[in-house]
């Protein structure tokens, strides 16, 4: 096939500036409009840069798996993160993935379960009947607290504020990265830049301290200690250096926090809007736990709670798309993608299509309990990615989410105050724009 004769994908022309504002205001709506007007593969511009969003899961699989050697991870991530498992390519990515994966095996994460449950129980103990809380804030603070304990252990003074300030700095750096002359703008001594750098530096110092302690004490079991002690059993790849450890820990932390906090927020939202689902989850929690707090072995028994998490990830995924950059001209479907184009395989759109999910706009956790599951393409449900970049920390995230929901629903029902779906920010990450107010009520059987 002569790729030079193929057309580029269709898309809006002459909107390079307007697209910036549209995407900043409503990326989800912008992409939905693209799909409706142009189909499964759409080319558009932001200022001088060319983007291509792909909605068809088979074409997405072609990008991420079938022709992965023609693409690299998105350049935007490489501006924001040092070399790490997220940004590395080829053999270097394979090395880092092989060293990181043992930190998230069932055996490794068993040791984190008690800390997750403890932080969730501490959170629920601070509520009183009739209290108004911000679900988004609660989910974020809980995720940060769990990260602080599981990443650094109990004897290193990393607070949720330290982690929060660092992540806030990262988000600001991400926004700056979208601007023209972003490196120059980032170097300016602006108050917002200085605050972002301070937050990121504080966490860097904490990670460095944790690395030093782990090297001095081989008995430590926190996540950073697992990374410090990671070895390739086949002796092909060298262990992490201290600088590499800091980069990996930071990358895992920022991606994991965002995923868990957003998913927990929307799981509680969907449960509030689906009373029958919530009652079924409460019955499962009561039957499995009998009033006690969960332990690691309970995770496999909380199947319906796990299905609630799966359905939340399907209908309101924390990440809307992946990012790849074409390193050469490449043919995807019937179109030519020019070298340098940022290609965005959609995660969100296929998970809301009738051809893959019956009644796709309805929150139905029971769909995940069907055996066998309907046959679907990989990208029809890929909240953690797929292929050789499938998220290494997915077990950690699922454990945290299932246990947090189980601990909360043992004692409380959380009801959102507004009937409207919350306003979201979705240009870089998908999250509530103005929080998510809700009222906490004791479960009737617990209050009796």
ROVEXDO-647755 format. One record per residue (C-alpha): residue in three letters; x, y, z. Coordinates in steps of 0.5 Angstrom, whole numbers, plus 500, padded with zeros to 3 digits. Example, Ala and Ser with C-alpha at 12.3 -4.5 7.8 and 13.67 -1.06 7.14 Angstrom:
2
ALA525491516
SER527498514
% end
This chain:
448
UNK500500500
UNK503507498
UNK502511504
UNK503517501
UNK497517497
UNK492516503
UNK488522506
UNK489524513
UNK484523518
UNK478528517
UNK477533522
UNK476541524
UNK480546520
UNK482553521
UNK480552529
UNK487551532
UNK486557537
UNK479556538
UNK480548540
UNK485550545
UNK479554549
UNK474548547
UNK479543550
UNK481547556
UNK473548558
UNK470541556
UNK475536553
UNK469530554
UNK464534550
UNK469536545
UNK471529543
UNK464527543
UNK462533538
UNK468530534
UNK466523534
UNK459525532
UNK461529526
UNK467526523
UNK467518526
UNK472514529
UNK479517527
UNK479525528
UNK485530526
UNK485537530
UNK490542532
UNK492546538
UNK496552536
UNK501549532
UNK501542534
UNK497536531
UNK493531534
UNK489525532
UNK484522537
UNK482515536
UNK475512538
UNK475505535
UNK478500540
UNK480496534
UNK484502531
UNK486504538
UNK489497539
UNK493498532
UNK496504535
UNK498501542
UNK500494540
UNK500492533
UNK504498531
UNK507500538
UNK514501535
UNK512506530
UNK510510536
UNK513513543
UNK509516549
UNK506523549
UNK511528549
UNK507532554
UNK509527559
UNK516527558
UNK516534559
UNK513533566
UNK517527568
UNK524525569
UNK525518565
UNK521513569
UNK516507567
UNK511512564
UNK516515560
UNK521510558
UNK521506551
UNK524500549
UNK529496553
UNK529501558
UNK522501559
UNK522493560
UNK528494565
UNK524499569
UNK517495568
UNK521488570
UNK523492577
UNK517495579
UNK512489578
UNK514485584
UNK512491588
UNK505490586
UNK504483587
UNK499480591
UNK504478596
UNK507485596
UNK501489597
UNK498484602
UNK502488607
UNK499495605
UNK492492606
UNK492494614
UNK494501613
UNK489502607
UNK483499612
UNK486503618
UNK486510614
UNK479509611
UNK477507618
UNK480513621
UNK476517616
UNK469514617
UNK470515625
UNK471523624
UNK464523621
UNK457525625
UNK450523623
UNK447529618
UNK454532617
UNK455535610
UNK462533607
UNK465534600
UNK466527597
UNK472529592
UNK476532598
UNK475526602
UNK477521597
UNK483526595
UNK485526603
UNK484519604
UNK488517598
UNK494522600
UNK494519607
UNK494512604
UNK500514600
UNK504517605
UNK503511609
UNK504505604
UNK510509600
UNK514511606
UNK512507612
UNK510510619
UNK517513621
UNK518518616
UNK514525617
UNK511525610
UNK504529611
UNK498529606
UNK500536606
UNK507534603
UNK504530598
UNK498534596
UNK503540595
UNK507536590
UNK501534586
UNK499541586
UNK506543583
UNK505537578
UNK498539576
UNK501546575
UNK507544571
UNK502540566
UNK498546565
UNK504550563
UNK507545559
UNK501546554
UNK503553553
UNK508556548
UNK515556550
UNK513552556
UNK520551559
UNK521559559
UNK515560562
UNK517555567
UNK523558569
UNK520565570
UNK520567578
UNK513567578
UNK510566585
UNK506560582
UNK512557579
UNK516558586
UNK510555590
UNK510549585
UNK517548585
UNK517548593
UNK512543593
UNK515538588
UNK522539592
UNK519537599
UNK517531596
UNK523529593
UNK527530599
UNK522525603
UNK523520597
UNK531521598
UNK530520606
UNK526514605
UNK531511600
UNK537512604
UNK533509610
UNK531503606
UNK538502604
UNK540502611
UNK535497613
UNK533491609
UNK527489613
UNK523495611
UNK516493608
UNK514500605
UNK513501597
UNK519505597
UNK523499600
UNK520494595
UNK523499589
UNK530499593
UNK531492594
UNK528490587
UNK532485583
UNK532482576
UNK532474578
UNK535473571
UNK541478572
UNK539482565
UNK538488568
UNK541493573
UNK538495580
UNK535502580
UNK540508582
UNK538513587
UNK536518582
UNK532512578
UNK528510585
UNK526518586
UNK523518579
UNK519512579
UNK516513586
UNK514520584
UNK511517578
UNK507512581
UNK505516586
UNK502522582
UNK499517577
UNK496512583
UNK493518587
UNK489521581
UNK486514579
UNK484512586
UNK481519588
UNK477520582
UNK474513582
UNK473513589
UNK469520588
UNK465517583
UNK464510586
UNK460514592
UNK457518587
UNK454513583
UNK452509589
UNK448515592
UNK444515585
UNK443508585
UNK440505592
UNK439498590
UNK446497588
UNK448500595
UNK443496599
UNK446490595
UNK453492597
UNK451493604
UNK449486604
UNK455483601
UNK459487606
UNK455485612
UNK455478610
UNK463477609
UNK465482614
UNK460481620
UNK461488623
UNK469487623
UNK474491619
UNK476487612
UNK483484612
UNK487482605
UNK483475605
UNK477479604
UNK478482598
UNK477476594
UNK470475597
UNK468482596
UNK466481589
UNK460485588
UNK464491591
UNK469490586
UNK464490581
UNK462497583
UNK469499582
UNK469496575
UNK463499573
UNK465506576
UNK471505572
UNK467504566
UNK462509566
UNK466515569
UNK474513568
UNK479517571
UNK483517565
UNK479519558
UNK485517553
UNK492515552
UNK498519549
UNK502517543
UNK507520538
UNK508518531
UNK515517530
UNK514516523
UNK509517518
UNK504511519
UNK497508517
UNK492507521
UNK485504518
UNK484508512
UNK488514514
UNK495516514
UNK498519520
UNK504524519
UNK510523523
UNK510528530
UNK502527531
UNK500526538
UNK495520537
UNK490519543
UNK487513543
UNK480514547
UNK479510553
UNK472513555
UNK468513549
UNK468505547
UNK466504554
UNK460507553
UNK458504547
UNK452499546
UNK455495541
UNK460493547
UNK456494553
UNK448493554
UNK444499556
UNK451503557
UNK449509560
UNK446505566
UNK450504572
UNK450496573
UNK455493577
UNK452486576
UNK454486569
UNK461484571
UNK459478575
UNK456475568
UNK460468567
UNK463468562
UNK464475560
UNK462477553
UNK467477548
UNK470485547
UNK476488544
UNK481490549
UNK480497548
UNK473496549
UNK474496557
UNK481499558
UNK481503564
UNK488501566
UNK491501559
UNK493495556
UNK499491552
UNK506492555
UNK504499558
UNK498496562
UNK498499569
UNK503495574
UNK499498580
UNK492496578
UNK492491584
UNK494496589
UNK489501586
UNK483496586
UNK485493593
UNK485501596
UNK478502593
UNK474496595
UNK477496602
UNK475504602
UNK468503600
UNK467497604
UNK469500611
UNK465506609
UNK458503607
UNK459498614
UNK457505618
UNK454510613
UNK450512607
UNK453518603
UNK448522599
UNK450527594
UNK446533595
UNK445536588
UNK441531583
UNK445534577
UNK452531575
UNK458535578
UNK461539574
UNK468536572
UNK475539570
UNK478534564
UNK483537560
UNK489533564
UNK485529569
UNK478528570
UNK476530577
UNK470535580
UNK471542578
UNK467545585
UNK467539589
UNK462534591
UNK457536597
UNK454530600
UNK450528607
UNK452523611
UNK447518615
UNK448512619
UNK445506616
UNK438505619
UNK441498622
UNK447501625
UNK443506628
UNK438501631
% end
